[in-house]
Amino acid sequence: MGLSICLALTDADWSLTKDVFSIIGTIISGAAVGVAYYFGQQGLHTWRRQLRGSADHDLARRLLIELYKLRDEIQRARSPAIFSFEGVPFEGEVVSDDPKQASYAFNERAYRRRLTAMDQARNPLQATMLEAEAIWGPDLKGLMEKVFKLEREFVIYVRLYLVSIKPEKTVQGSLSRQELLGQRRNVLYDLDSPDDVYWVEMVRALQCVENHLRERLIPS
């Protein structure tokens, strides 16, 4: 009789113990899943930040390179020296025998080539800026407006300059063109000095863009 009671109590205790261990196991499993989920989410967030940082770095690097290319082409276009290869006639072009017309044509070809080189540098930059605006917002576009405004000022001045030196049949026509050019500041030549206010403004505008982009570069 006593033995039966003992066995019964033992069986009951063992059953209860198994239930307790089952509950504990469930709690531990749930906690492990929660911990794994937490660290998994943290790892995912870290991976996303790293991926975003890498993408921002690559985009900023491309923009800086394209910005420097445009800067260099503008600087070359402002060189006072025009080399002979720059004024070579285009294929199929008829060359004039008039010395004045030939001199004008030489300068016109040189500046046309320089402005074309500027266009070829600017177009990829503007395309990449669309990508940057879609990802980062309009801040970069706002900073670049000053650079593009200064670039347009140079382009307009070159075109007016070419119009002003174009051979004319009347003195009045030549004077009116010179007056039109005189209404603008002279930005045609790179003076290579602090007196070159145009280039000082350009460097300042470029620096603002460069600082903005460098903030998105991953430190090496």
Buried (B, 14 or more C-beta within 10 A) or exposed (E): EEEEEEEEEEEEEEEEEEEEEEEEEEEEEEEEEEEEEEEEEEEEEEEEEEEEEEEBBEBBBBBBEBBBBBBEBBEEBBBEEBEEEBBEEEEEEEEEEEEEEBBBBBBBBBBBBBBEBBEEBBEBBEEBBEEBEEEBEEEBBEBBEBBBEBBEBBBEBBBBBBBBBBBBEEEEEBEEBEEEBEEEEEBBEBBEEEEBEBBEBBEEBBEBBBEBBEEBBEEE
